[in-house]
């Protein structure tokens, strides 16, 4: 008997063990990958819910995406369609605030939302009703009317709320921009 015959069974055992370990490792990697994917899906579903009041994005709790503002992206506020600054509004009401904007840049607006911003600095007897509103597709140089809802409380006072344009993940398109505002007096 030569050495190759004696060592052959040992090599087969090692190979079989290696194959079993590789299969276990592959199974673990598959399970971990599926768990991470499942968690990401659940988080995305929670973030995507529009009907629940939620914490508004603010510089303290909204991630800043690199690359914003996009090169050539710009907007102009043309006018308040409803509730101009200083308007008198009733207590305990829902307000549908609208603004007319122009996409004054050369980047089409798609997949954008309007969301409350800086709520910790906003003041008064009012609050945003929802966490975000979809902005319709807007081609460069096109005008669009966007809206958001606010609710006034039963007490009077000065109401000042701000909304800003965000992407699906909640990043501000214009992180240093002023945003659109509701600035009214609740009677």
C-alpha positions in Angstrom: 0.0 0.0 0.0 1.3 3.4 -0.9 0.9 6.7 1.0 -1.9 8.0 -1.3 -4.2 5.1 -0.5 -3.7 5.7 3.3 -4.3 9.4 3.2 -7.3 9.3 0.8 -9.9 8.6 3.5 -8.6 11.4 5.7 -8.8 13.9 2.8 -12.4 12.8 2.1 -13.3 13.3 5.8 -11.8 16.8 5.8 -13.6 17.7 2.6 -16.9 16.5 4.0 -16.4 18.5 7.2 -15.4 21.6 5.2 -18.5 21.2 3.0 -20.7 20.9 6.2 -19.1 24.0 7.7 -19.5 25.9 4.5 -23.2 25.0 4.3 -23.8 26.1 7.9 -21.9 29.4 7.2 -24.0 30.0 4.1 -27.2 29.2 6.0 -26.3 31.7 8.8 -25.4 34.4 6.2 -28.8 33.8 4.5 -30.7 34.1 7.7 -28.9 37.3 8.8 -29.4 38.9 5.4 -33.2 38.0 5.5 -33.5 39.5 9.0 -31.8 42.7 8.0 -34.0 43.0 4.9 -37.1 42.3 7.0 -36.1 45.0 9.5 -35.5 47.5 6.7 -38.9 46.7 5.2 -40.6 47.3 8.6 -38.8 50.6 9.1 -39.7 51.8 5.6 -43.3 50.9 6.2 -43.4 52.8 9.4 -41.7 55.9 7.8 -44.1 55.8 4.8 -47.3 56.1 6.9 -48.8 59.5 6.1 -51.9 59.4 8.3 -50.3 59.5 11.7 -49.1 62.7 13.3 -45.4 62.1 13.9 -42.4 64.1 15.0 -41.6 66.7 12.4 -38.2 66.8 10.8 -35.9 69.4 12.3 -32.2 70.1 12.1 -31.8 68.1 15.3 -33.6 64.9 14.2 -33.4 64.9 10.4 -30.4 63.4 8.7 -28.6 65.7 6.3 -28.0 64.0 2.9 -24.9 65.0 1.1 -25.5 66.4 -2.3 -28.5 68.7 -1.3 -29.3 71.1 -2.7 -29.0 69.5 -6.1 -27.0 71.4 -8.6 -29.5 73.6 -10.6 -32.3 72.9 -8.1 -34.2 76.1 -7.1 -37.7 77.2 -6.0 -39.5 80.6 -5.7 -42.5 81.3 -3.5 -44.8 83.3 -5.7 -47.7 83.9 -3.3 -49.9 82.7 -0.4 -53.0 81.3 -2.0 -54.8 81.0 1.4 -54.2 82.6 4.8 -51.8 85.4 4.0 -49.3 86.5 6.7 -51.2 88.2 9.5 -54.6 86.7 8.7 -57.1 86.3 11.5 -58.3 82.7 11.8 -60.8 81.0 14.1 -60.0 78.8 17.1 -60.3 75.0 17.0 -60.3 74.8 13.2 -58.4 72.9 10.5 -56.7 75.2 8.1 -55.7 74.2 4.6 -52.7 76.4 3.8 -51.7 76.7 0.2 -48.8 78.4 -1.6 -48.0 78.9 -5.2 -44.4 78.0 -6.1 -42.3 78.0 -9.2 -39.7 75.4 -10.0 -37.1 78.1 -10.9 -34.3 75.6 -11.4 -33.5 73.1 -14.1 -34.2 70.0 -12.1 -37.7 68.4 -12.3 -39.4 67.9 -8.9 -40.4 64.2 -8.5 -40.7 62.1 -5.4 -40.9 65.2 -3.2 -42.9 66.0 -0.1 -43.7 68.9 2.1 -43.0 68.3 5.8 -43.1 70.3 9.0 -39.7 71.7 9.9 -38.2 73.2 13.0 -41.4 72.5 15.1 -39.4 73.1 18.3 -38.9 76.7 17.2 -42.5 77.2 15.9 -44.9 78.8 18.3 -48.4 79.4 19.3 -51.8 77.7 19.5 -51.5 75.6 16.3 -49.8 72.5 15.1 -49.3 70.7 11.8 -51.9 68.0 11.1 -49.8 65.4 9.1 -46.2 64.6 8.8 -45.9 65.1 5.1 -47.8 66.0 1.9 -46.9 64.8 -1.6 -45.8 67.6 -4.0 -47.0 66.9 -7.6 -44.4 66.4 -10.4 -43.2 69.8 -11.4 -41.1 70.4 -14.5 -38.4 73.2 -14.5 -40.0 76.7 -14.7 -43.5 75.2 -14.1 -45.7 76.7 -11.3 -47.4 74.4 -8.7 -49.8 75.0 -5.8 -48.8 73.0 -2.7 -50.7 72.7 0.5 -50.4 71.5 4.1 -52.9 71.4 6.9 -52.7 72.9 10.4 -55.0 72.7 13.3 -55.7 75.7 15.6 -56.3 75.1 19.3 -59.1 76.5 21.4 -56.9 79.2 22.8 -56.0 82.5 21.0 -52.5 83.6 20.0 -49.9 83.9 17.3 -49.4 80.8 15.1 -46.2 80.3 13.2 -45.5 77.0 11.4 -42.8 76.2 8.8 -42.8 73.4 6.2 -39.9 72.4 3.9 -39.4 70.1 0.9 -38.0 66.7 1.7 -37.2 63.4 -0.2 -38.7 60.0 0.6 -36.1 59.5 3.4 -36.9 62.8 5.0 -33.8 64.7 3.8 -34.3 68.4 3.1 -33.8 69.4 -0.5 -32.9 72.9 0.5 -31.4 72.4 4.0 -30.5 76.1 4.3 -33.7 77.4 2.7 -36.4 79.2 4.6 -39.3 77.0 3.7 -43.0 78.0 3.4 -44.8 79.4 6.4 -48.2 79.8 8.1 -48.1 83.0 10.1 -51.5 83.9 11.4 -53.3 85.1 14.5 -55.8 82.7 16.2 -58.8 84.6 17.6 
